Amino acid sequence: MSVDLSLMDKSQVARLFDFSVLPKESREAEIRTGCALTRQYGFGAFCLASGYWVPLVAEELSDCPDIKVGAAISFPWGAVPAAVKAFETEDAVRKGATTLDMAMNVGALKSGRYDDVLGEFRDFVAASGGMETKVILEVCFLTDEEIATACKLIAEVGIQFAKTSSGQFEGPSLEQFLVMKGTLEGTLVKLKVAGVKFPRPQNAYAFIQAGADRIGTRAAPEIVDALDQLRDLGLVPRRALTTMST
């Protein structure tokens, strides 16, 4: 387990979350509210469905250098050509994005076109300009073998995070996450879980305890707020009290 929840207070736990506002009908007021919540809780990042709102978020959070501004790339389908993904990535970085979540071409992977997948991964990293990179696998469409293959390609290219899902389709099972974790053991690739289903607080903390480094969700405030209650119920560990013997 890479994260020890028993040693963390709410502000530290909040850093494990990429807060997101992704619906296609999201309006400026909702984006600004998302920025305010991100600042209030101190989340690790505030993530958007594209680069469109990135300049607004970068300006709103300019006084919070520890909070990353996130943009999804080719979201949620991931089926556009690699050159389009690279352009979208460069555009998002130019507008102020500091963390990027790119949807993998699932159809290419399932067709065994691994060179094409590697190519879009390499183009993505090059276009990121050194910003944090994550690739969305969309595990609900993949077999365990395909999940493992995608993770190996991610590690080969040096992408920083393998991410389970976009949150727009079926979420990941714990078993699928463990395939990712097992495949990437011993590499530098971290694990991000998104698309966690209800009950979100319990499931999110279960994935963290199973080894997730990051959780992406619009329910981040609810999940962080539930920490004390879940500790009281024994579902999330708390630091053990030690006594001095004389």
C-alpha positions as CSV (number, residue, x, y, z in Angstrom):
1,M,0.0,0.0,0.0
2,S,1.6,3.3,-1.1
3,V,-0.6,5.5,1.0
4,D,-1.1,5.1,4.7
5,L,-4.4,6.7,5.5
6,S,-3.9,6.3,9.2
7,L,-1.2,9.0,9.1
8,M,-3.2,11.5,7.2
9,D,-5.6,14.3,8.2
10,K,-8.3,15.7,6.0
11,S,-6.1,18.2,4.3
12,Q,-3.6,15.5,3.4
13,V,-6.3,13.2,2.2
14,A,-7.7,15.9,0.0
15,R,-4.4,16.1,-1.9
16,L,-5.1,12.5,-3.2
17,F,-8.1,13.8,-5.2
18,D,-8.4,15.3,-8.6
19,F,-11.7,17.1,-8.3
20,S,-13.5,17.3,-11.7
21,V,-16.4,19.0,-13.4
22,L,-16.9,17.1,-16.6
23,P,-20.6,17.3,-17.8
24,K,-20.8,18.7,-21.3
25,E,-23.4,21.2,-20.2
26,S,-21.2,22.7,-17.5
27,R,-21.5,26.5,-17.4
28,E,-19.0,29.2,-16.3
29,A,-20.7,29.5,-12.9
30,E,-20.2,25.8,-12.2
31,I,-16.6,26.0,-13.2
32,R,-16.0,28.9,-10.9
33,T,-17.8,27.1,-8.0
34,G,-15.5,24.1,-8.8
35,C,-12.5,26.4,-8.4
36,A,-13.7,27.7,-5.1
37,L,-14.2,24.2,-3.8
38,T,-10.8,23.1,-5.0
39,R,-9.2,26.0,-3.1
40,Q,-11.3,25.4,0.0
41,Y,-10.4,21.7,0.3
42,G,-6.9,21.9,-1.2
43,F,-7.4,19.1,-3.8
44,G,-4.5,18.0,-5.8
45,A,-6.0,19.2,-9.0
46,F,-9.2,20.6,-10.7
47,C,-9.8,18.7,-13.9
48,L,-12.0,19.6,-16.9
49,A,-13.3,17.8,-19.9
50,S,-11.2,19.8,-22.4
51,G,-8.9,22.8,-22.6
52,Y,-11.8,25.2,-23.1
53,W,-12.2,26.4,-19.5
54,V,-8.5,26.0,-18.7
55,P,-7.6,29.8,-18.9
56,L,-10.4,30.6,-16.5
57,V,-9.3,27.9,-14.0
58,A,-5.6,28.8,-14.3
59,E,-6.6,32.4,-13.5
60,E,-8.9,31.5,-10.6
61,L,-6.3,29.2,-9.0
62,S,-3.2,31.3,-9.8
63,D,-2.7,31.9,-6.1
64,C,-2.7,28.1,-5.4
65,P,0.6,26.9,-7.0
66,D,0.3,23.5,-5.4
67,I,-3.0,22.8,-7.2
68,K,-2.7,21.4,-10.7
69,V,-5.0,22.6,-13.5
70,G,-6.2,19.5,-15.4
71,A,-7.5,19.0,-19.0
72,A,-8.7,15.8,-20.5
73,I,-7.5,15.0,-24.0
74,S,-9.8,13.3,-26.6
75,F,-12.3,12.9,-23.9
76,P,-14.0,10.5,-23.4
77,W,-13.7,8.4,-26.6
78,G,-10.0,8.6,-27.4
79,A,-10.5,7.6,-31.0
80,V,-9.1,10.6,-32.9
81,P,-5.8,10.4,-34.7
82,A,-2.6,10.8,-32.6
83,A,-1.8,14.1,-34.3
84,V,-5.1,15.6,-33.1
85,K,-4.5,14.4,-29.6
86,A,-1.0,16.0,-29.7
87,F,-2.5,19.3,-30.9
88,E,-5.1,19.3,-28.2
89,T,-2.4,18.6,-25.6
90,E,-0.2,21.4,-26.8
91,D,-3.2,23.8,-26.8
92,A,-4.2,22.9,-23.3
93,V,-0.7,23.4,-22.0
94,R,-0.4,26.7,-23.8
95,K,-3.6,27.8,-22.0
96,G,-2.3,26.8,-18.6
97,A,-3.0,23.1,-18.0
98,T,-0.4,21.4,-15.8
99,T,-1.8,17.9,-15.7
100,L,-3.3,16.0,-18.7
101,D,-5.5,12.9,-18.9
102,M,-5.6,11.4,-22.4
103,A,-8.1,8.8,-23.4
104,M,-6.4,5.8,-25.1
105,N,-7.5,4.5,-28.4
106,V,-9.3,1.4,-27.1
107,G,-10.2,0.1,-30.5
108,A,-6.5,0.3,-31.7
109,L,-5.4,-1.7,-28.6
110,K,-8.1,-4.3,-28.9
111,S,-7.1,-4.7,-32.6
112,G,-3.5,-5.5,-31.6
113,R,-2.2,-2.3,-33.2
114,Y,0.3,-1.7,-30.4
115,D,2.7,0.4,-32.5
116,D,-0.2,2.9,-33.1
117,V,-0.9,3.0,-29.4
118,L,2.8,3.5,-28.6
119,G,2.9,6.2,-31.2
120,E,0.0,8.2,-29.7
121,F,1.5,7.8,-26.2
122,R,4.9,9.1,-27.4
123,D,3.3,12.0,-29.2
124,F,1.3,12.8,-26.1
125,V,4.3,12.9,-23.8
126,A,6.2,15.1,-26.3
127,A,3.3,17.5,-26.6
128,S,2.8,17.7,-22.8
129,G,6.0,19.9,-22.5
130,G,7.0,18.1,-19.3
131,M,3.6,18.5,-17.6
132,E,2.0,15.6,-15.7
133,T,0.7,12.9,-18.0
134,K,-2.0,10.3,-17.4
135,V,-3.6,7.8,-19.8
136,I,-7.2,6.7,-19.4
137,L,-7.6,2.9,-20.2
138,E,-11.4,2.6,-19.9
139,V,-11.0,-0.8,-18.3
140,C,-14.7,-1.7,-18.7
141,F,-14.0,-2.4,-22.4
142,L,-10.8,-4.4,-21.8
143,T,-10.0,-7.9,-20.8
144,D,-7.5,-8.5,-18.0
145,E,-4.8,-9.3,-20.6
146,E,-5.6,-6.1,-22.6
147,I,-5.4,-4.1,-19.3
148,A,-2.0,-5.6,-18.6
149,T,-0.8,-4.9,-22.2
150,A,-1.9,-1.2,-22.0
151,C,-0.1,-0.8,-18.7
152,K,3.1,-2.2,-20.1
153,L,2.9,0.2,-23.0
154,I,2.3,3.1,-20.6
155,A,5.4,2.1,-18.6
156,E,7.5,1.7,-21.8
157,V,6.8,5.3,-22.8
158,G,7.3,6.7,-19.3
159,I,3.8,8.2,-18.8
160,Q,3.3,9.1,-15.1
161,F,-0.1,7.6,-14.4
162,A,-2.3,4.8,-15.6
163,K,-5.9,5.7,-15.1
164,T,-8.8,3.2,-14.9
165,S,-11.6,5.1,-16.5
166,S,-13.1,8.4,-17.8
167,G,-16.1,8.2,-15.4
168,Q,-18.4,8.4,-18.4
169,F,-18.9,4.7,-18.8
170,E,-18.9,1.7,-16.4
171,G,-16.4,2.2,-13.6
172,P,-13.6,-0.1,-12.7
173,S,-13.8,-3.2,-10.5
174,L,-11.3,-3.8,-7.7
175,E,-10.1,-6.8,-9.6
176,Q,-9.4,-4.8,-12.7
177,F,-7.5,-2.2,-10.6
178,L,-5.4,-5.0,-9.1
179,V,-4.4,-6.2,-12.6
180,M,-3.1,-2.7,-13.2
181,K,-1.3,-2.6,-9.9
182,G,0.3,-6.0,-10.4
183,T,1.4,-5.2,-13.9
184,L,3.0,-1.9,-12.9
185,E,4.7,-3.1,-9.8
186,G,8.3,-2.2,-9.8
187,T,7.8,0.7,-12.3
188,L,7.6,4.4,-11.8
189,V,4.0,4.6,-13.1
190,K,1.4,5.6,-10.5
191,L,-2.3,4.6,-10.4
192,K,-5.3,6.8,-10.8
193,V,-8.9,5.5,-10.2
194,A,-11.9,7.3,-11.7
195,G,-15.5,6.3,-12.2
196,V,-15.9,5.0,-8.6
197,K,-19.6,3.9,-8.2
198,F,-21.8,4.2,-5.2
199,P,-21.3,4.2,-2.3
200,R,-18.6,6.6,-3.4
201,P,-16.9,7.3,0.0
202,Q,-16.4,3.7,1.0
203,N,-15.4,2.6,-2.4
204,A,-12.9,5.5,-2.9
205,Y,-11.1,4.7,0.3
206,A,-11.1,1.0,-0.5
207,F,-9.2,1.8,-3.8
208,I,-6.8,4.0,-1.9
209,Q,-6.1,1.3,0.6
210,A,-5.6,-1.1,-2.3
211,G,-2.9,1.1,-3.7
212,A,-4.4,4.0,-5.7
213,D,-2.2,7.1,-5.7
214,R,-5.0,9.4,-7.0
215,I,-8.8,9.4,-7.2
216,G,-10.6,11.4,-9.8
217,T,-14.2,12.4,-9.1
218,R,-16.8,15.1,-8.8
219,A,-17.7,13.6,-5.4
220,A,-14.3,14.6,-3.9
221,P,-15.9,17.0,-1.3
222,E,-18.3,14.3,-0.2
223,I,-15.6,11.7,0.1
224,V,-13.2,13.9,2.1
225,D,-16.1,15.0,4.4
226,A,-16.9,11.4,5.1
227,L,-13.4,10.6,6.5
228,D,-14.1,11.0,10.2
229,Q,-17.4,9.1,10.0
230,L,-15.7,6.2,8.2
231,R,-12.9,6.2,10.7
232,D,-15.4,6.0,13.5
233,L,-17.0,3.0,11.8
234,G,-13.6,1.3,11.4
235,L,-13.8,1.4,7.6
236,V,-10.8,3.7,7.3
237,P,-7.8,3.3,9.6
238,R,-6.9,5.9,12.2
239,R,-3.5,6.3,13.9
240,A,-3.2,4.0,16.8
241,L,-2.7,5.6,20.2
242,T,0.5,4.4,21.9
243,T,1.1,4.4,25.6
244,M,4.5,4.8,27.4
245,S,5.3,2.0,29.9
246,T,7.1,2.8,33.0
